[in-house]
Amino acid sequence: MKRYIIYSLLMVATLLSMTSCDKFLEDNPTDRLPEDEAYNSVKDLWNNALGSIYLNIGGSAPSQGLQGTARGVWDLNTFSTDEAMIPTRGADWYDGGIWQNLFLHRFGNVDFTGDTWNYLFKEVLACNRALERIDAFAKSHPSEDVDEIRAEARALRAMFLFYAMDLYGRVPLFMNSSPAVQEMKLQDRSVAFRHIVDELQAAEGYLPVLRSPQLGEYYGRMTRDVVDFLLAKVLLNAEVYADDDWTDSSHPDASVMMWLVDGEMLNTWQAVEHYCGIIETSGYTLADAFKDNFDISNEESPELIFTIPMDIYNYSNRFTQQFRSLHYNHASALGLNGENGPCATIEAMKTFGYEKGVDADTRLFWTYYYDNVFHNKTGKVITLDDGSPLVYYPLAVKLDLSNDPYEKTAGARMYKYEIDLAAMSDGQLRRNDIVLFRYADVLLMRCEAMLRDGRAGAEADALLNQVRTRSHMGKRTATLDNVLEERMLELAWEGWRRNDLIRYGLFTRPYTDRPQTDGDRMGYTLVFPIPGETLTACGSSQNPGY
């Protein structure tokens, strides 16, 4: 059991109430402590100013959290891509057409884009409030060192802003807990991009060089390595984020963008490599087996950099992705409650080499349930209601399966995370920590940055093949196309596919069951629409095309 709980005083965490120009800034806390009790020491300050923010990196309700729940950040980044989809299965999963609209890039008809925006900016607001409390504490306790906790709050705020900028393009950059209307104006994406990099760089040097996913005082918290990962990820997408007009066919050249990094001027790709290199020197290694990153005790993996802590008894975070995907009888055999929904696309199956049989990528087996389905622990075949074997048909999937012979069984389903047979709440409350950032991604980011900087060769090949050989796959020459394919093979179901495809200029292309829309052709769908109530209250214009 996970004994070291960083949120030990969570239930006393407080957020101050306020009135604002938009509902995503509304907050009505019911667990407020008197301030003379809440901020007596740095430990109290951390618990009461930052603890609840960390809890909210995960979630227990729709649109909460960066991963784990439905209708939020992860869904927007996954089911809008060629990696996964939620087909309509007769009376199941139509839901007013939102899943079809998400897959077809009709984002104006996906109602939870606004809920996701509200979630992200409530957390930004909470970080601002925490920083105000930290500054007030510093004034009243001048002998106390609050540099680390202040850096932690700034890094958290920058992370939430990163996800918002990635999804919506333009974002507000308000820096206090009571922003005036003019402070809520949407900023150009390039301005937000530079701001996020500046904030992460400012925070990095004050944070400890400790393993965030390991049990202990910093379990699940911001550390230097988490910030370095974010810096590499943000800068790798520089040509996307520095572009204020994503509807034209041009973008800035990241190779001529210069960044001051640890006292040295580097171009963007060199900066990405630098931050990846810092993580390498911290002693991260690939886990011995791919599956080790997703098993019940995955906090022991030497590869994980940042996770959402999970535990049956100590956290309220939920992990819905897997049980949403499994057929009802499959989940029932495991003591869960499946919803028979999300599955892999045909494009994903082709990338994994499903049709090659024994010559498929070895990660196919550890990423998906497909063909005949067996009970994970007993080895028995799982059956349908009529007693016949349950078989998933990966290549029979299509967007609308209503009245199709494979309506309930089309599509390979999510495996990846070890099934926790002791899980509660229909399998959502489990012990596998949810993986956000890991070292395999660092190796692939560094390889890609070298290639984009014109430095193909043996060193780039070695980075790519570290990831491949861990899974007993043959070596490949490092090319941008091979890196993108490897990212699908290695990182499927981890929430990065949309980010990758946009960076490669492939997000708007047509593929099986998804024609190219007018919005795709015009570049509008590279970002999601800003919620209407935000625009009305704060006087900004909508993103083009919506």
C-alpha positions in Angstrom: 0.0 0.0 0.0 1.2 3.5 -0.7 1.9 4.9 2.7 3.6 8.1 2.0 0.8 10.5 1.2 1.8 13.9 0.0 -1.7 15.1 0.5 -1.8 14.1 4.2 -3.5 17.4 5.2 -5.5 17.7 2.0 -8.9 18.1 3.7 -7.7 21.4 5.2 -6.7 22.9 1.9 -8.5 26.1 1.3 -9.4 28.3 -1.7 -10.6 31.8 -1.2 -14.0 32.7 -2.7 -14.3 35.5 -5.2 -16.5 37.1 -7.9 -15.1 37.2 -11.4 -16.0 38.0 -15.0 -16.6 34.4 -16.0 -17.8 31.2 -14.5 -14.5 29.5 -14.9 -13.3 31.9 -12.2 -16.1 31.1 -9.8 -15.2 29.3 -6.6 -17.2 28.6 -3.5 -15.1 26.7 -1.0 -16.8 25.0 1.9 -13.7 23.7 3.7 -12.1 27.1 4.6 -10.0 27.3 7.8 -9.4 30.5 9.7 -6.3 32.0 8.2 -4.4 32.2 11.5 -4.7 28.4 11.6 -4.0 27.7 7.9 -0.7 29.5 7.4 1.5 29.1 10.5 4.4 27.3 8.9 5.8 26.5 5.4 4.3 23.0 5.8 0.9 24.5 6.6 1.4 26.8 3.6 2.1 23.9 1.3 -0.8 21.9 2.5 -3.3 24.7 2.4 -2.1 26.6 -0.7 -0.9 23.8 -3.0 -2.2 20.5 -1.8 -5.7 20.8 -3.4 -4.1 21.9 -6.7 -2.2 18.7 -6.9 -5.3 16.7 -6.2 -6.9 18.3 -9.2 -4.3 17.1 -11.6 -6.4 14.0 -11.5 -10.1 14.0 -11.1 -13.2 12.1 -10.0 -15.8 13.8 -12.3 -16.2 14.5 -16.0 -13.8 17.1 -17.5 -11.7 17.2 -14.4 -8.0 16.3 -14.5 -5.3 16.0 -17.1 -6.0 12.3 -17.5 -8.2 9.6 -16.0 -11.7 11.1 -16.3 -14.0 11.4 -19.3 -14.9 14.5 -21.4 -11.7 16.4 -20.7 -8.1 17.0 -21.8 -7.3 13.4 -22.6 -10.5 12.8 -24.6 -9.9 16.0 -26.7 -6.3 14.9 -27.4 -7.1 11.3 -28.2 -10.5 10.8 -29.9 -9.8 13.7 -32.3 -6.9 11.7 -33.8 -6.1 8.6 -35.9 -5.2 6.8 -32.7 -8.5 6.0 -31.1 -12.3 6.6 -31.5 -15.6 6.0 -29.8 -17.9 4.5 -32.4 -21.7 4.7 -32.2 -22.8 1.2 -31.2 -26.5 1.2 -31.8 -28.1 2.8 -28.8 -24.7 3.1 -27.1 -22.3 6.0 -27.5 -24.2 8.3 -29.7 -24.6 10.9 -26.9 -26.0 13.6 -29.1 -23.3 13.0 -31.6 -20.4 14.4 -29.6 -18.1 11.5 -30.2 -18.7 11.5 -33.9 -18.2 15.3 -34.0 -15.0 15.0 -32.0 -13.6 12.4 -34.4 -14.8 14.3 -37.5 -13.3 17.6 -36.2 -16.7 19.4 -35.8 -15.4 20.8 -32.6 -18.1 23.5 -32.3 -20.6 20.7 -31.6 -18.5 19.1 -28.8 -20.1 20.5 -25.6 -17.3 19.6 -23.2 -14.6 21.8 -24.8 -16.0 24.6 -22.6 -15.9 22.4 -19.4 -12.3 21.5 -20.1 -11.4 25.2 -20.5 -13.1 26.0 -17.2 -11.2 23.2 -15.4 -7.8 24.4 -16.7 -8.4 28.0 -15.7 -9.8 27.2 -12.3 -6.5 25.6 -11.6 -4.6 28.6 -13.0 -6.7 30.7 -10.6 -5.9 28.4 -7.7 -2.2 28.7 -8.5 -2.5 32.5 -8.5 -4.3 32.4 -5.2 -1.6 30.1 -3.8 1.1 32.5 -4.9 -0.6 35.4 -3.2 -0.7 33.3 0.0 3.0 32.5 -0.4 3.9 36.1 -0.8 1.8 37.2 2.2 3.4 34.4 4.3 6.9 35.6 3.2 6.2 39.1 4.4 4.9 38.0 7.7 7.6 35.3 8.2 10.8 37.0 6.7 13.1 34.3 8.1 11.3 31.5 6.2 12.6 30.3 2.8 9.6 30.1 0.4 11.6 30.1 -2.9 10.9 26.4 -3.6 7.2 26.5 -2.8 6.8 29.7 -4.9 8.6 28.0 -7.8 6.4 24.9 -7.4 3.3 27.1 -7.7 4.6 28.9 -10.8 5.5 25.6 -12.4 2.1 24.2 -11.8 0.4 27.3 -13.2 2.7 27.1 -16.3 1.7 23.4 -16.8 -2.0 24.2 -16.8 -1.4 27.1 -19.2 0.6 24.8 -21.5 -2.4 22.4 -21.8 -4.8 25.3 -22.4 -2.6 27.0 -25.0 -2.1 23.7 -26.7 -5.8 23.0 -26.9 -7.2 26.5 -27.5 -4.4 28.6 -29.0 -5.1 32.0 -27.4 -5.4 32.2 -23.6 -5.6 34.9 -20.9 -2.5 35.5 -18.8 -4.0 36.9 -15.6 -1.6 36.8 -12.7 -3.8 37.3 -9.7 -6.9 35.8 -8.1 -9.1 38.8 -8.8 -8.4 39.7 -12.4 -10.1 42.7 -13.9 -11.9 42.3 -17.2 -9.1 43.8 -19.2 -6.7 41.2 -17.7 -8.9 38.4 -19.0 -8.3 39.4 -22.7 -7.1 36.5 -24.8 -3.4 36.8 -25.6 -1.8 35.8 -28.9 -0.5 32.3 -28.8 3.1 33.4 -29.3 2.8 35.6 -26.3 1.5 32.8 -24.1 4.2 30.5 -25.5 7.0 32.8 -24.4 5.3 33.4 -21.1 5.1 29.7 -20.3 8.7 29.1 -21.2 9.8 32.1 -19.1 7.8 30.8 -16.1 9.2 27.3 -16.4 12.7 28.5 -16.7 12.3 30.8 -13.7 11.0 27.9 -11.6 13.4 25.2 -12.7 16.4 26.2 -10.6 14.6 26.3 -7.3 13.0 22.8 -7.5 14.7 19.7 -6.1 16.3 17.1 -8.2 14.1 14.3 -6.9 11.9 11.6 -8.5 8.3 12.7 -8.4 6.7 9.3 -9.1 8.5 7.6 -6.1 6.8 7.3 -2.7 7.9 10.0 -0.3 7.6 13.7 0.4 7.7 14.7 -3.3 5.4 11.9 -4.6 3.3 13.4 -7.4 4.9 16.8 -7.0 6.7 19.3 -9.3 10.4 18.6 -9.4 13.2 19.9 -11.6 12.9 16.9 -14.0 9.1 17.5 -14.4 9.8 21.1 -15.4 12.6 20.1 -17.7 10.3 17.6 -19.4 7.7 20.4 -19.9 10.3 22.8 -21.3 11.4 20.2 -23.8 7.8 19.4 -24.8 6.8 23.1 -25.1 9.9 24.0 -27.2 9.6 20.9 -29.4 6.3 22.4 -30.6 7.7 26.0 -31.0 6.7 26.3 -34.6 3.1 25.6 -33.7 3.0 27.8 -30.6 4.9 30.8 -32.1 2.4 30.9 -35.0 -0.4 33.4 -34.3 -2.2 32.6 -37.6 -2.7 28.8 -37.7 -5.1 29.2 -40.7 -2.4 30.1 -43.2 0.1 27.6 -44.7 3.2 29.1 -43.1 4.8 28.9 -39.7 7.9 30.4 -38.0 11.2 28.6 -38.3 12.2 27.3 -34.9 15.8 26.8 -35.9 16.3 30.6 -35.9 14.5 31.2 -32.6 17.1 31.7 -29.9 16.7 30.9 -26.2 18.9 31.7 -23.2 19.3 28.4 -21.5 21.5 28.1 -18.5 23.6 31.1 -19.6 24.0 29.9 -23.2 22.1 31.0 -26.3 20.7 28.0 -28.1 18.3 27.6 -31.0 15.1 25.8 -30.3 16.1 22.3 -31.2 19.4 22.6 -29.2 17.3 23.8 -26.3 15.0 20.8 -26.5 18.1 18.5 -26.6 19.6 20.4 -23.6 16.5 19.9 -21.4 16.2 16.2 -22.4 19.9 15.8 -21.6 19.4 17.2 -18.1 16.8 14.5 -17.5 19.2 11.8 -18.8 21.9 12.9 -16.4 19.4 12.6 -13.5 19.7 8.8 -13.8 16.4 7.9 -15.6 16.5 4.7 -17.5 14.0 2.7 -19.5 12.2 0.1 -17.4 13.3 -3.4 -18.1 9.9 -4.2 -19.7 7.4 -1.9 -21.4 4.6 -3.2 -19.2 6.4 -2.2 -16.0 5.4 1.4 -16.6 1.7 0.5 -16.3 1.5 -2.3 -13.7 -0.1 -2.0 -10.3 3.2 -1.0 -8.6 4.4 1.3 -11.4 5.7 3.9 -9.0 8.8 1.7 -8.8 9.6 2.1 -12.5 12.9 4.0 -13.2 11.3 5.5 -16.3 8.4 7.5 -15.0 8.9 11.3 -14.5 5.4 12.6 -13.6 2.3 10.7 -12.6 -1.1 11.1 -11.1 -0.9 9.1 -7.8 -3.6 6.5 -7.5 -4.6 4.3 -4.5 -7.8 2.5 -3.6 -8.0 4.1 -0.1 -6.0 7.3 -0.1 -7.0 9.2 -3.3 -10.3 10.1 -5.0 -8.8 10.2 -8.5 -10.5 8.0 -11.1 -9.2 6.1 -14.1 -12.1 5.6 -16.5 -10.3 5.1 -19.8 -9.9 1.3 -19.6 -13.2 0.3 -18.2 -15.0 2.6 -20.7 -13.3 0.6 -23.5 -14.0 -3.0 -22.4 -17.0 -5.0 -23.6 -19.5 -5.5 -20.8 -18.8 -9.3 -20.4 -15.1 -8.7 -20.5 -15.2 -6.2 -17.7 -17.7 -8.3 -15.7 -15.4 -11.3 -15.8 -12.7 -9.1 -14.2 -15.2 -7.8 -11.6 -15.5 -4.4 -13.3 -18.3 -2.6 -15.1 -17.4 -2.1 -18.7 -19.0 0.4 -21.1 -18.0 -1.1 -24.4 -16.9 2.1 -26.1 -13.5 3.4 -27.1 -11.3 1.4 -29.4 -8.3 1.7 -31.7 -8.6 3.0 -35.2 -7.7 1.0 -38.3 -4.7 3.4 -38.7 -3.4 2.4 -35.3 -3.8 -1.3 -36.0 -1.8 -0.9 -39.3 0.9 1.0 -37.4 1.2 -1.8 -34.9 1.3 -4.3 -37.7 -1.7 -6.2 -36.6 -2.1 -7.8 -40.0 1.4 -9.2 -39.8 0.5 -11.7 -37.1 3.5 -12.9 -35.2 5.6 -10.3 -36.9 3.5 -7.4 -35.4 5.2 -5.0 -33.1 5.5 -6.6 -29.6 3.8 -3.6 -28.0 0.5 -4.6 -29.8 0.0 -7.3 -27.1 0.7 -4.9 -24.2 -1.4 -2.0 -25.6 -4.6 -3.7 -26.8 -7.1 -6.5 -26.3 -7.8 -7.9 -29.7 -9.1 -11.2 -31.3 -10.1 -13.8 -28.7 -10.2 -12.4 -25.2 -8.9 -14.3 -22.2 -9.2 -13.6 -18.5 -6.0 -11.9 -17.3 -5.6 -14.1 -14.3 -7.3 -17.5 -15.0 -6.6 -17.7 -18.7 -10.1 -18.8 -19.4 -11.8 -17.5 -22.6 -14.4 -14.8 -21.9 -17.7 -15.4 -23.5 -20.7 -13.5 -24.8 -24.2 -14.0 -23.5 -24.9 -16.9 -25.9 -21.8 -18.7 -24.6 -19.7 -18.1 -27.7 -16.2 -16.7 -27.2 -15.8 -12.9 -27.1 -13.7 -11.8 -30.0 -12.7 -8.2 -30.7 -12.4 -7.5 -34.5 -9.9 -4.7 -34.9 -10.4 -4.1 -38.6 -14.2 -4.1 -38.5 -14.3 -0.8 -36.7 -16.1 2.2 -38.2 -17.5 5.4 -36.8 -21.1 4.2 -36.9 -21.6 0.5 -36.2 -25.4 0.6 -35.6 -27.0 -2.5 -37.0 -23.6 -3.9 -38.0 -22.8 -7.6 -37.2 -19.8 -6.3 -35.2 -21.7 -3.5 -33.5 -20.6 -4.6 -30.0 -17.3 -6.3 -30.8 -15.6 -4.1 -33.4 -12.3 -2.5 -32.5 -9.2 -3.4 -30.4 -9.7 -2.2 -26.8 -7.5 -0.5 -24.3 -5.2 -2.7 -22.3 -1.8 -1.0 -21.5 -2.5 -0.7 -17.7 -2.4 -3.9 -15.7 -5.9 -4.8 -14.5 -6.2 -4.3 -10.8 -8.5 -7.0 -9.6 -8.7 -5.2 -6.2 -10.0 -2.0 -7.8 -13.2 -0.4 -6.6 -15.8 1.9 -8.1 -16.2 -0.3 -11.2 -12.5 -0.5 -11.7 -12.0 3.3 -11.7 -10.4 3.5 -8.2 -7.2 1.5 -8.6 -3.6 1.4 -7.7 -1.8 1.9 -11.0 -0.5 5.5 -11.1 -1.6 7.3 -14.3 1.4 8.0 -16.4 1.8 11.6 -17.6 5.5 12.0 -18.5 8.1 9.3 -19.0 11.7 8.8 -20.1 10.9 7.0 -23.4 9.2 10.2 -24.5 12.4 12.1 -23.6 14.5 9.9 -25.8 12.1 10.3 -28.7 11.9 14.1 -28.2 15.7 14.4 -28.2 15.9 12.3 -31.3 13.3 14.4 -33.1 15.0 17.6 -32.1 18.3 16.4 -33.5 16.7 15.5 -36.8 14.9 18.8 -37.1 18.3 20.5 -36.4 19.8 18.6 -39.4 21.8 16.2 -37.3 20.8 12.8 -38.4 23.2 10.0 -37.9 24.4 7.4 -35.4 23.6 9.4 -32.2 20.0 10.0 -33.3 19.7 6.4 -34.4 20.8 5.2 -31.0 18.1 7.3 -29.2 15.4 5.8 -31.4 16.7 2.3 -31.0 17.0 2.5 -27.3 13.2 2.6 -27.2 12.8 -0.1 -29.9 15.2 -2.6 -28.5 13.6 -2.5 -25.1 10.6 -4.0 -26.8 12.7 -6.5 -28.8 12.1 -4.7 -32.1 14.6 -4.4 -34.8 16.7 -1.3 -35.2 15.7 1.5 -37.6 17.3 4.6 -39.0 16.1 7.7 -37.3 14.0 9.8 -39.6 11.1 12.1 -38.7 8.6 9.6 -40.2 10.1 6.7 -38.1 10.0 8.8 -35.0 6.4 9.7 -35.4 5.5 6.0 -36.0 7.5 5.1 -32.9 5.6 7.6 -30.9 2.4 5.9 -31.8 3.8 2.5 -30.9 5.3 3.6 -27.6 2.8 6.2 -26.4 -0.6 5.1 -27.6 -3.4 5.9 -25.1 -1.1 8.4 -23.2 -2.6 11.6 -24.6 0.0 12.9 -26.9 -1.3 11.9 -30.4 -3.0 15.2 -31.3 0.0 17.2 -30.1 2.3 15.0 -32.3 0.1 15.1 -35.4 -0.2 18.9 -35.3 3.5 19.3 -35.0 4.0 17.1 -38.0 1.3 18.8 -40.1 -0.8 15.7 -40.3 -3.7 16.4 -37.9 -6.1 17.6 -40.5 -5.5 14.9 -43.2 -8.3 12.5 -44.1 -8.1 8.9 -43.0 -10.4 5.9 -42.6 -13.9 7.1 -41.7 -12.7 10.7 -41.3 -12.9 12.9 -44.4 -11.2 16.3 -44.4 -13.6 19.0 -43.3 -13.7 22.6 -44.6 -12.3 23.6 -41.2 -9.4 21.2 -41.6 -8.6 22.5 -45.1 -8.6 26.1 -43.7 -6.6 25.2 -40.6 -9.4 26.2 -38.1 -9.5 22.8 -36.4 -5.9 23.0 -35.1 -7.4 24.6 -32.0 -10.7 24.2 -30.2 -13.3 27.0 -29.7 -13.2 29.3 -26.8 -16.3 29.1 -24.5 -18.9 31.6 -25.5 -19.5 32.9 -22.0 -15.8 33.7 -21.7 -15.9 35.8 -24.9 -19.1 37.6 -23.9 -17.9 38.5 -20.4 -14.3 39.4 -21.3 -14.7 41.0 -24.7 -12.5 38.9 -26.9 -13.2 37.4 -30.3 -13.7 33.7 -31.0 -11.0 31.6 -32.6 -11.4 31.7 -36.4 -13.9 29.3 -38.0 -16.2 28.9 -34.9 
